Amino acid sequence: MQIIPAKTPGFVKLVFPNFIWNINTKNKELYLTFDDGPTPEITDWVLSKLEGHNAKATFFCIGNNIEKYPEIFKNIISKGHTIGNHTYNHLKGWKHKTADYLDDVEKTQSLIHSKIQTLNTNTLNDQQWNLSLFRPPYGKFNSKQSKQLQKLGYKIVLWDVLSYDWDASVSESACLKNVTSTAKEGSIIVFHDSVKASPNLKHVLPKVLEYFSERGFVFKGLN
């Protein structure tokens, strides 16, 4: 198994300075992100837990899931959260031609825009109107793909902290520690509102919200 550190090393951020790894702030702010949804039951469970702590987050959605579960997608927005693009078919960039990869991203972007247009625009805040956020599935794409995406105006968001909620070999306690022992002011933290991640997620997310709330942190969506 490839071992990826829970905390992104500083030298990696220096090598790829054009990507967003964390938010530079001295304020007690954290940025929870959820990949791979919307997913029946799980996404709505996440939304309820966030609401209980007045927490906002960013959901990097798969286009195919948006199409299958439009009401859940709309619910994310109605709760005041931010949307990001996570490709239509959850593509691993290294395995696809750049043109095909970009087409997949743009297909999702068109879908996001069309769904947004069906909503009451008065309910959207400035953060939610920023529809240029993109996260590559698996964090894997090549330099040509990333450069082309940036030329198209996408902000490429990676992470400061990985929870490893998707990994069945990572225990609930280890998953929790991955977050509580490494996150700090401005950290972008990765969770997944997916079936695969749900066992760890359902144990860890409430505890993370409680742990950091008790320490005076607030949870914000990216913009």
VENVENDA-V648449 format. One record per pair of residues at least 12 apart in sequence whose C-alpha atoms are under 10 Angstrom apart, sorted by the first residue. I is the first residue (numbers start at 0). J is the second residue. D is the distance in whole Angstrom. If there is no record, write none. Layout:
BEGIN
i->I j->J d->D
i->I j->J d->D
END
This chain:
BEGIN
i->3 j->161 d->9
i->3 j->163 d->9
i->4 j->160 d->8
i->4 j->161 d->8
i->4 j->162 d->10
i->4 j->163 d->10
i->4 j->177 d->9
i->5 j->158 d->10
i->5 j->159 d->8
i->5 j->160 d->5
i->5 j->161 d->5
i->5 j->162 d->6
i->5 j->163 d->7
i->5 j->174 d->9
i->5 j->176 d->9
i->5 j->177 d->6
i->5 j->178 d->8
i->5 j->180 d->10
i->5 j->181 d->8
i->5 j->182 d->10
i->5 j->188 d->10
i->5 j->189 d->10
i->6 j->158 d->8
i->6 j->159 d->6
i->6 j->160 d->5
i->6 j->161 d->7
i->6 j->162 d->9
i->6 j->177 d->8
i->6 j->178 d->9
i->6 j->180 d->9
i->6 j->181 d->6
i->6 j->182 d->8
i->6 j->186 d->10
i->6 j->188 d->9
i->7 j->20 d->8
i->7 j->21 d->10
i->7 j->157 d->9
i->7 j->158 d->7
i->7 j->159 d->5
i->7 j->160 d->6
i->7 j->161 d->8
i->7 j->181 d->10
i->8 j->159 d->8
i->8 j->160 d->10
i->9 j->159 d->9
i->12 j->157 d->10
i->12 j->158 d->10
i->12 j->159 d->9
i->17 j->145 d->10
i->17 j->146 d->10
i->17 j->149 d->9
i->17 j->154 d->9
i->17 j->155 d->8
i->17 j->156 d->9
i->18 j->134 d->10
i->18 j->145 d->9
i->18 j->149 d->10
i->18 j->154 d->7
i->18 j->155 d->5
i->18 j->156 d->6
i->18 j->157 d->7
i->18 j->158 d->9
i->19 j->132 d->10
i->19 j->134 d->10
i->19 j->154 d->7
i->19 j->155 d->6
i->19 j->156 d->5
i->19 j->157 d->6
i->19 j->158 d->7
i->19 j->159 d->9
i->19 j->187 d->9
i->20 j->155 d->9
i->20 j->156 d->6
i->20 j->157 d->5
i->20 j->158 d->5
i->20 j->159 d->5
i->20 j->160 d->9
i->20 j->185 d->9
i->20 j->186 d->8
i->20 j->187 d->7
i->20 j->188 d->9
i->21 j->156 d->9
i->21 j->157 d->8
i->21 j->158 d->6
i->21 j->159 d->6
i->21 j->160 d->9
i->21 j->183 d->10
i->21 j->184 d->9
i->21 j->185 d->6
i->21 j->186 d->5
i->21 j->187 d->5
i->21 j->188 d->9
i->21 j->221 d->10
i->22 j->158 d->10
i->22 j->159 d->9
i->22 j->184 d->8
i->22 j->185 d->4
i->22 j->186 d->6
i->22 j->187 d->7
i->22 j->221 d->9
i->23 j->184 d->8
i->23 j->185 d->6
i->23 j->186 d->9
i->24 j->183 d->10
i->24 j->184 d->6
i->24 j->185 d->6
i->24 j->186 d->9
i->25 j->183 d->9
i->25 j->184 d->6
i->25 j->185 d->7
i->26 j->183 d->10
i->26 j->184 d->6
i->26 j->185 d->8
i->26 j->215 d->10
i->26 j->216 d->8
i->26 j->217 d->9
i->27 j->183 d->8
i->27 j->184 d->5
i->27 j->185 d->7
i->27 j->186 d->10
i->27 j->211 d->9
i->27 j->212 d->10
i->27 j->214 d->9
i->27 j->215 d->7
i->27 j->216 d->5
i->27 j->217 d->6
i->27 j->218 d->9
i->28 j->183 d->8
i->28 j->184 d->5
i->28 j->185 d->6
i->28 j->186 d->8
i->28 j->187 d->10
i->28 j->211 d->9
i->28 j->215 d->9
i->28 j->216 d->5
i->28 j->217 d->5
i->28 j->218 d->6
i->28 j->219 d->7
i->28 j->220 d->10
i->29 j->54 d->10
i->29 j->55 d->10
i->29 j->56 d->9
i->29 j->182 d->8
i->29 j->183 d->7
i->29 j->184 d->6
i->29 j->185 d->5
i->29 j->186 d->5
i->29 j->187 d->6
i->29 j->188 d->8
i->29 j->211 d->9
i->29 j->216 d->7
i->29 j->217 d->6
i->29 j->218 d->5
i->29 j->219 d->6
i->29 j->220 d->9
i->29 j->221 d->10
i->30 j->54 d->9
i->30 j->55 d->8
i->30 j->56 d->6
i->30 j->57 d->8
i->30 j->158 d->9
i->30 j->159 d->10
i->30 j->182 d->10
i->30 j->184 d->9
i->30 j->185 d->7
i->30 j->186 d->6
i->30 j->187 d->5
i->30 j->188 d->6
i->30 j->189 d->9
i->30 j->217 d->9
i->30 j->218 d->6
i->30 j->219 d->5
i->30 j->220 d->6
i->30 j->221 d->7
i->31 j->49 d->10
i->31 j->54 d->9
i->31 j->55 d->8
i->31 j->56 d->5
i->31 j->57 d->6
i->31 j->58 d->9
i->31 j->158 d->10
i->31 j->160 d->10
i->31 j->186 d->8
i->31 j->187 d->6
i->31 j->188 d->5
i->31 j->189 d->6
i->31 j->190 d->7
i->31 j->204 d->10
i->31 j->208 d->10
i->31 j->218 d->7
i->31 j->219 d->7
i->31 j->220 d->7
i->31 j->221 d->9
i->32 j->55 d->9
i->32 j->56 d->6
i->32 j->57 d->5
i->32 j->58 d->6
i->32 j->59 d->7
i->32 j->81 d->9
i->32 j->82 d->10
i->32 j->83 d->9
i->32 j->156 d->10
i->32 j->157 d->10
i->32 j->158 d->9
i->32 j->187 d->7
i->32 j->188 d->6
i->32 j->189 d->5
i->32 j->190 d->6
i->32 j->191 d->8
i->32 j->192 d->9
i->32 j->219 d->10
i->32 j->220 d->8
i->32 j->221 d->9
i->33 j->45 d->9
i->33 j->56 d->8
i->33 j->57 d->6
i->33 j->58 d->5
i->33 j->59 d->6
i->33 j->60 d->8
i->33 j->82 d->10
i->33 j->83 d->9
i->33 j->188 d->9
i->33 j->189 d->6
i->33 j->190 d->5
i->33 j->191 d->5
i->33 j->192 d->6
i->33 j->193 d->9
i->34 j->57 d->9
i->34 j->58 d->6
i->34 j->59 d->5
i->34 j->60 d->6
i->34 j->61 d->8
i->34 j->83 d->9
i->34 j->84 d->9
i->34 j->85 d->7
i->34 j->89 d->10
i->34 j->134 d->9
i->34 j->135 d->10
i->34 j->136 d->8
i->34 j->137 d->10
i->34 j->189 d->7
i->34 j->190 d->6
i->34 j->191 d->5
i->34 j->192 d->6
i->34 j->193 d->8
i->35 j->58 d->8
i->35 j->59 d->6
i->35 j->60 d->5
i->35 j->61 d->5
i->35 j->62 d->9
i->35 j->63 d->10
i->35 j->64 d->8
i->35 j->65 d->10
i->35 j->84 d->10
i->35 j->85 d->7
i->35 j->86 d->9
i->35 j->88 d->10
i->35 j->89 d->8
i->35 j->136 d->8
i->35 j->190 d->9
i->35 j->191 d->6
i->35 j->192 d->6
i->35 j->193 d->6
i->35 j->194 d->9
i->35 j->196 d->10
i->36 j->58 d->7
i->36 j->59 d->7
i->36 j->60 d->5
i->36 j->61 d->6
i->36 j->62 d->9
i->36 j->63 d->9
i->36 j->64 d->6
i->36 j->65 d->8
i->36 j->68 d->9
i->36 j->71 d->9
i->36 j->72 d->8
i->36 j->85 d->9
i->36 j->191 d->7
i->36 j->192 d->5
i->36 j->193 d->6
i->36 j->194 d->9
i->37 j->58 d->8
i->37 j->59 d->9
i->37 j->60 d->6
i->37 j->61 d->7
i->37 j->62 d->9
i->37 j->63 d->9
i->37 j->64 d->6
i->37 j->65 d->6
i->37 j->66 d->9
i->37 j->67 d->9
i->37 j->68 d->7
i->37 j->69 d->8
i->37 j->70 d->9
i->37 j->71 d->6
i->37 j->72 d->6
i->37 j->73 d->10
i->37 j->74 d->10
i->37 j->75 d->9
i->37 j->191 d->10
i->37 j->192 d->7
i->37 j->193 d->8
i->38 j->60 d->10
i->38 j->61 d->10
i->38 j->64 d->7
i->38 j->65 d->9
i->38 j->67 d->9
i->38 j->68 d->7
i->38 j->71 d->8
i->38 j->72 d->9
i->38 j->191 d->10
i->38 j->192 d->7
i->38 j->193 d->6
i->38 j->194 d->8
i->39 j->64 d->10
i->39 j->67 d->10
i->39 j->68 d->7
i->39 j->70 d->10
i->39 j->71 d->7
i->39 j->192 d->9
i->39 j->193 d->9
i->39 j->194 d->9
i->40 j->71 d->9
i->40 j->192 d->9
i->40 j->193 d->10
i->40 j->194 d->9
i->41 j->71 d->10
i->41 j->191 d->9
i->41 j->192 d->6
i->41 j->193 d->7
i->41 j->194 d->7
i->41 j->196 d->10
i->41 j->197 d->7
i->41 j->200 d->9
i->41 j->201 d->9
i->42 j->58 d->9
i->42 j->71 d->7
i->42 j->72 d->9
i->42 j->74 d->9
i->42 j->75 d->8
i->42 j->191 d->9
i->42 j->192 d->6
i->42 j->193 d->8
i->42 j->194 d->10
i->42 j->197 d->10
i->43 j->71 d->7
i->43 j->72 d->10
i->43 j->74 d->8
i->43 j->75 d->8
i->43 j->192 d->9
i->44 j->192 d->9
i->44 j->201 d->9
i->45 j->75 d->10
i->45 j->191 d->10
i->45 j->192 d->7
i->45 j->197 d->10
i->45 j->200 d->9
i->45 j->201 d->8
i->45 j->204 d->8
i->45 j->205 d->9
i->46 j->71 d->10
i->46 j->74 d->8
i->46 j->75 d->7
i->46 j->78 d->8
i->46 j->79 d->10
i->46 j->80 d->9
i->46 j->192 d->10
i->47 j->78 d->9
i->48 j->201 d->10
i->48 j->204 d->8
i->48 j->205 d->7
i->48 j->208 d->8
i->49 j->78 d->9
i->49 j->80 d->10
i->49 j->204 d->9
i->49 j->205 d->8
i->49 j->208 d->8
i->49 j->218 d->9
i->50 j->78 d->8
i->50 j->79 d->10
i->51 j->205 d->9
i->51 j->208 d->9
i->51 j->209 d->10
i->52 j->205 d->9
i->52 j->208 d->7
i->52 j->209 d->8
i->52 j->212 d->8
i->52 j->217 d->9
i->52 j->218 d->9
i->53 j->208 d->10
i->53 j->212 d->10
i->53 j->217 d->8
i->53 j->218 d->8
i->53 j->219 d->10
i->54 j->78 d->10
i->54 j->79 d->9
i->54 j->80 d->9
i->54 j->208 d->8
i->54 j->212 d->9
i->54 j->216 d->10
i->54 j->217 d->7
i->54 j->218 d->5
i->54 j->219 d->7
i->54 j->220 d->9
i->55 j->78 d->8
i->55 j->79 d->7
i->55 j->80 d->5
i->55 j->81 d->8
i->55 j->217 d->9
i->55 j->218 d->5
i->55 j->219 d->5
i->55 j->220 d->5
i->55 j->221 d->9
i->56 j->75 d->9
i->56 j->78 d->10
i->56 j->79 d->9
i->56 j->80 d->5
i->56 j->81 d->6
i->56 j->82 d->9
i->56 j->187 d->10
i->56 j->188 d->10
i->56 j->218 d->7
i->56 j->219 d->6
i->56 j->220 d->4
i->56 j->221 d->7
i->57 j->75 d->9
i->57 j->76 d->10
i->57 j->79 d->10
i->57 j->80 d->6
i->57 j->81 d->5
i->57 j->82 d->6
i->57 j->83 d->7
i->57 j->126 d->10
i->57 j->127 d->9
i->57 j->132 d->9
i->57 j->187 d->10
i->57 j->189 d->10
i->57 j->219 d->8
i->57 j->220 d->5
i->57 j->221 d->6
i->57 j->222 d->9
i->58 j->72 d->9
i->58 j->75 d->8
i->58 j->76 d->9
i->58 j->80 d->7
i->58 j->81 d->6
i->58 j->82 d->5
i->58 j->83 d->6
i->58 j->84 d->8
i->58 j->85 d->9
i->58 j->132 d->10
i->58 j->189 d->10
i->58 j->190 d->9
i->58 j->191 d->9
i->58 j->192 d->9
i->58 j->220 d->9
i->58 j->221 d->10
i->59 j->81 d->9
i->59 j->82 d->6
i->59 j->83 d->4
i->59 j->84 d->5
i->59 j->85 d->5
i->59 j->86 d->9
i->59 j->132 d->8
i->59 j->133 d->7
i->59 j->134 d->7
i->59 j->135 d->9
i->59 j->136 d->9
i->59 j->156 d->10
i->59 j->189 d->10
i->59 j->191 d->9
i->59 j->192 d->10
i->60 j->72 d->8
i->60 j->82 d->7
i->60 j->83 d->6
i->60 j->84 d->6
i->60 j->85 d->5
i->60 j->86 d->8
i->60 j->87 d->8
i->60 j->89 d->9
i->60 j->107 d->9
i->60 j->111 d->9
i->60 j->133 d->9
i->60 j->134 d->9
i->60 j->192 d->9
i->61 j->83 d->9
i->61 j->84 d->7
i->61 j->85 d->5
i->61 j->86 d->6
i->61 j->87 d->5
i->61 j->88 d->7
i->61 j->89 d->6
i->61 j->90 d->10
i->61 j->104 d->9
i->61 j->107 d->7
i->61 j->111 d->10
i->61 j->136 d->9
i->62 j->84 d->8
i->62 j->85 d->7
i->62 j->86 d->6
i->62 j->87 d->4
i->62 j->88 d->7
i->62 j->89 d->8
i->62 j->103 d->9
i->62 j->104 d->8
i->62 j->105 d->10
i->62 j->106 d->7
i->62 j->107 d->5
i->62 j->108 d->8
i->62 j->109 d->9
i->62 j->110 d->7
i->62 j->111 d->8
i->63 j->86 d->9
i->63 j->87 d->5
i->63 j->88 d->6
i->63 j->89 d->9
i->63 j->106 d->10
i->63 j->107 d->8
i->63 j->110 d->9
i->64 j->87 d->8
i->64 j->88 d->9
i->64 j->107 d->10
i->65 j->87 d->9
i->65 j->107 d->9
i->65 j->110 d->8
i->65 j->111 d->8
i->65 j->114 d->9
i->66 j->87 d->9
i->66 j->107 d->9
i->66 j->110 d->8
i->66 j->111 d->9
i->66 j->114 d->9
i->69 j->111 d->10
i->69 j->114 d->8
i->70 j->114 d->10
i->72 j->111 d->9
i->72 j->114 d->8
i->72 j->115 d->10
i->73 j->114 d->8
i->73 j->115 d->8
i->73 j->117 d->9
i->73 j->118 d->8
i->76 j->115 d->8
i->76 j->118 d->9
i->76 j->122 d->9
i->76 j->123 d->8
i->76 j->124 d->10
i->76 j->127 d->7
i->77 j->118 d->9
i->77 j->119 d->9
i->77 j->122 d->7
i->77 j->123 d->8
i->78 j->122 d->9
i->78 j->123 d->10
i->79 j->122 d->8
i->79 j->123 d->7
i->79 j->124 d->7
i->79 j->126 d->9
i->79 j->127 d->7
i->79 j->220 d->9
i->80 j->123 d->9
i->80 j->124 d->9
i->80 j->126 d->8
i->80 j->127 d->7
i->80 j->219 d->9
i->80 j->220 d->6
i->80 j->221 d->9
i->81 j->123 d->10
i->81 j->124 d->9
i->81 j->125 d->10
i->81 j->126 d->6
i->81 j->127 d->5
i->81 j->128 d->8
i->81 j->129 d->8
i->81 j->130 d->8
i->81 j->132 d->9
i->81 j->219 d->9
i->81 j->220 d->6
i->81 j->221 d->7
i->81 j->222 d->8
i->82 j->111 d->8
i->82 j->126 d->9
i->82 j->127 d->7
i->82 j->128 d->9
i->82 j->129 d->8
i->82 j->130 d->7
i->82 j->131 d->9
i->82 j->132 d->7
i->82 j->133 d->9
i->82 j->220 d->9
i->82 j->221 d->9
i->82 j->222 d->9
i->83 j->107 d->10
i->83 j->108 d->9
i->83 j->111 d->9
i->83 j->127 d->9
i->83 j->129 d->9
i->83 j->130 d->7
i->83 j->131 d->7
i->83 j->132 d->5
i->83 j->133 d->5
i->83 j->134 d->7
i->83 j->153 d->10
i->83 j->154 d->10
i->83 j->155 d->10
i->83 j->156 d->9
i->83 j->221 d->9
i->83 j->222 d->10
i->84 j->104 d->7
i->84 j->105 d->9
i->84 j->106 d->10
i->84 j->107 d->7
i->84 j->108 d->7
i->84 j->110 d->10
i->84 j->111 d->8
i->84 j->130 d->8
i->84 j->131 d->8
i->84 j->132 d->6
i->84 j->133 d->5
i->84 j->134 d->6
i->84 j->135 d->8
i->84 j->136 d->10
i->84 j->153 d->9
i->84 j->155 d->10
i->84 j->156 d->10
i->85 j->103 d->9
i->85 j->104 d->7
i->85 j->107 d->8
i->85 j->108 d->9
i->85 j->132 d->9
i->85 j->133 d->6
i->85 j->134 d->5
i->85 j->135 d->6
i->85 j->136 d->6
i->85 j->137 d->10
i->86 j->100 d->8
i->86 j->101 d->9
i->86 j->102 d->9
i->86 j->103 d->6
i->86 j->104 d->5
i->86 j->105 d->8
i->86 j->106 d->8
i->86 j->107 d->6
i->86 j->108 d->8
i->86 j->133 d->8
i->86 j->134 d->8
i->86 j->135 d->7
i->86 j->136 d->7
i->87 j->100 d->9
i->87 j->102 d->9
i->87 j->103 d->5
i->87 j->104 d->6
i->87 j->105 d->8
i->87 j->106 d->7
i->87 j->107 d->5
i->87 j->108 d->9
i->87 j->110 d->9
i->88 j->100 d->10
i->88 j->103 d->7
i->88 j->104 d->9
i->88 j->106 d->10
i->88 j->107 d->9
i->88 j->136 d->9
i->89 j->103 d->9
i->89 j->104 d->9
i->89 j->135 d->8
i->89 j->136 d->6
i->89 j->137 d->9
i->90 j->103 d->8
i->90 j->104 d->9
i->90 j->135 d->8
i->90 j->136 d->6
i->90 j->137 d->8
i->90 j->139 d->9
i->90 j->140 d->9
i->91 j->135 d->8
i->91 j->136 d->6
i->91 j->137 d->7
i->91 j->138 d->8
i->91 j->139 d->6
i->91 j->140 d->7
i->91 j->141 d->10
i->92 j->135 d->7
i->92 j->136 d->8
i->92 j->137 d->9
i->92 j->138 d->9
i->92 j->139 d->6
i->92 j->140 d->4
i->92 j->141 d->6
i->92 j->142 d->10
i->92 j->144 d->8
i->92 j->145 d->9
i->93 j->139 d->6
i->93 j->140 d->5
i->93 j->141 d->6
i->93 j->142 d->10
i->93 j->144 d->9
i->94 j->139 d->9
i->94 j->140 d->8
i->94 j->141 d->9
i->95 j->140 d->9
i->95 j->141 d->10
i->95 j->144 d->10
i->96 j->141 d->10
i->96 j->143 d->10
i->96 j->144 d->9
i->97 j->140 d->9
i->97 j->141 d->8
i->97 j->142 d->10
i->97 j->143 d->7
i->97 j->144 d->6
i->97 j->145 d->9
i->97 j->147 d->8
i->97 j->148 d->10
i->98 j->144 d->8
i->98 j->147 d->10
i->99 j->144 d->10
i->100 j->140 d->9
i->100 j->144 d->8
i->100 j->148 d->10
i->101 j->144 d->7
i->101 j->145 d->10
i->101 j->147 d->8
i->101 j->148 d->7
i->101 j->151 d->10
i->104 j->133 d->9
i->104 j->135 d->9
i->104 j->148 d->9
i->105 j->148 d->10
i->105 j->151 d->10
i->108 j->130 d->8
i->108 j->131 d->8
i->108 j->132 d->10
i->108 j->133 d->10
i->111 j->130 d->8
i->112 j->128 d->10
i->112 j->130 d->8
i->115 j->127 d->9
i->115 j->128 d->9
i->115 j->130 d->10
i->125 j->222 d->8
i->126 j->219 d->10
i->126 j->220 d->7
i->126 j->221 d->7
i->126 j->222 d->5
i->127 j->220 d->9
i->127 j->221 d->9
i->127 j->222 d->8
i->128 j->222 d->9
i->129 j->154 d->10
i->129 j->221 d->9
i->129 j->222 d->6
i->130 j->152 d->10
i->130 j->153 d->8
i->130 j->154 d->9
i->130 j->222 d->9
i->131 j->148 d->10
i->131 j->149 d->10
i->131 j->151 d->9
i->131 j->152 d->7
i->131 j->153 d->5
i->131 j->154 d->6
i->131 j->155 d->8
i->131 j->222 d->9
i->132 j->152 d->9
i->132 j->153 d->6
i->132 j->154 d->5
i->132 j->155 d->6
i->132 j->156 d->7
i->132 j->221 d->8
i->132 j->222 d->8
i->133 j->148 d->9
i->133 j->149 d->10
i->133 j->152 d->10
i->133 j->153 d->6
i->133 j->154 d->6
i->133 j->155 d->5
i->133 j->156 d->6
i->133 j->157 d->9
i->134 j->153 d->9
i->134 j->154 d->8
i->134 j->155 d->6
i->134 j->156 d->5
i->134 j->157 d->6
i->134 j->158 d->9
i->135 j->155 d->8
i->135 j->156 d->8
i->135 j->157 d->8
i->136 j->157 d->10
i->137 j->157 d->10
i->138 j->156 d->9
i->138 j->157 d->7
i->138 j->158 d->9
i->154 j->222 d->9
i->156 j->187 d->9
i->156 j->221 d->9
i->157 j->187 d->8
i->157 j->188 d->9
i->157 j->189 d->9
i->158 j->186 d->8
i->158 j->187 d->5
i->158 j->188 d->6
i->158 j->189 d->7
i->159 j->178 d->10
i->159 j->181 d->9
i->159 j->182 d->8
i->159 j->183 d->9
i->159 j->185 d->9
i->159 j->186 d->5
i->159 j->187 d->5
i->159 j->188 d->6
i->159 j->189 d->8
i->160 j->177 d->8
i->160 j->178 d->7
i->160 j->179 d->10
i->160 j->180 d->10
i->160 j->181 d->7
i->160 j->182 d->6
i->160 j->183 d->9
i->160 j->186 d->7
i->160 j->187 d->6
i->160 j->188 d->5
i->160 j->189 d->6
i->160 j->190 d->9
i->161 j->174 d->9
i->161 j->177 d->7
i->161 j->178 d->7
i->161 j->181 d->9
i->161 j->182 d->9
i->161 j->187 d->9
i->161 j->188 d->6
i->161 j->189 d->5
i->161 j->190 d->7
i->162 j->174 d->5
i->162 j->175 d->7
i->162 j->176 d->8
i->162 j->177 d->6
i->162 j->178 d->6
i->162 j->179 d->9
i->162 j->181 d->10
i->162 j->188 d->7
i->162 j->189 d->6
i->162 j->190 d->6
i->162 j->191 d->9
i->162 j->199 d->9
i->162 j->200 d->9
i->162 j->203 d->9
i->162 j->204 d->10
i->163 j->175 d->9
i->163 j->177 d->8
i->163 j->178 d->9
i->163 j->189 d->8
i->163 j->190 d->7
i->163 j->191 d->9
i->163 j->196 d->8
i->163 j->199 d->9
i->163 j->200 d->9
i->164 j->177 d->10
i->164 j->189 d->9
i->164 j->190 d->6
i->164 j->191 d->7
i->164 j->192 d->10
i->164 j->193 d->10
i->164 j->195 d->8
i->164 j->196 d->5
i->164 j->197 d->8
i->164 j->198 d->8
i->164 j->199 d->5
i->164 j->200 d->6
i->164 j->201 d->9
i->164 j->202 d->10
i->164 j->203 d->8
i->164 j->204 d->10
i->165 j->190 d->8
i->165 j->191 d->7
i->165 j->192 d->9
i->165 j->193 d->8
i->165 j->194 d->9
i->165 j->195 d->6
i->165 j->196 d->4
i->165 j->197 d->8
i->165 j->198 d->9
i->165 j->199 d->7
i->165 j->200 d->8
i->166 j->195 d->8
i->166 j->196 d->7
i->166 j->198 d->10
i->166 j->199 d->8
i->167 j->195 d->8
i->167 j->196 d->8
i->167 j->198 d->8
i->167 j->199 d->8
i->169 j->199 d->8
i->170 j->198 d->10
i->170 j->199 d->7
i->171 j->198 d->8
i->171 j->199 d->5
i->171 j->200 d->8
i->171 j->201 d->9
i->171 j->202 d->7
i->171 j->203 d->7
i->172 j->199 d->9
i->172 j->202 d->9
i->172 j->203 d->8
i->173 j->199 d->10
i->173 j->203 d->10
i->174 j->199 d->7
i->174 j->200 d->9
i->174 j->202 d->9
i->174 j->203 d->7
i->174 j->204 d->10
i->175 j->199 d->9
i->175 j->200 d->9
i->175 j->202 d->8
i->175 j->203 d->5
i->175 j->204 d->8
i->175 j->206 d->8
i->175 j->207 d->7
i->176 j->203 d->9
i->176 j->207 d->9
i->178 j->190 d->10
i->178 j->203 d->9
i->178 j->204 d->10
i->178 j->207 d->7
i->179 j->203 d->10
i->179 j->206 d->9
i->179 j->207 d->7
i->179 j->210 d->8
i->179 j->211 d->8
i->182 j->211 d->9
i->183 j->211 d->10
i->183 j->216 d->9
i->184 j->216 d->8
i->184 j->217 d->10
i->185 j->218 d->10
i->185 j->219 d->10
i->187 j->219 d->10
i->187 j->220 d->10
i->187 j->221 d->9
i->190 j->203 d->10
i->190 j->204 d->9
END
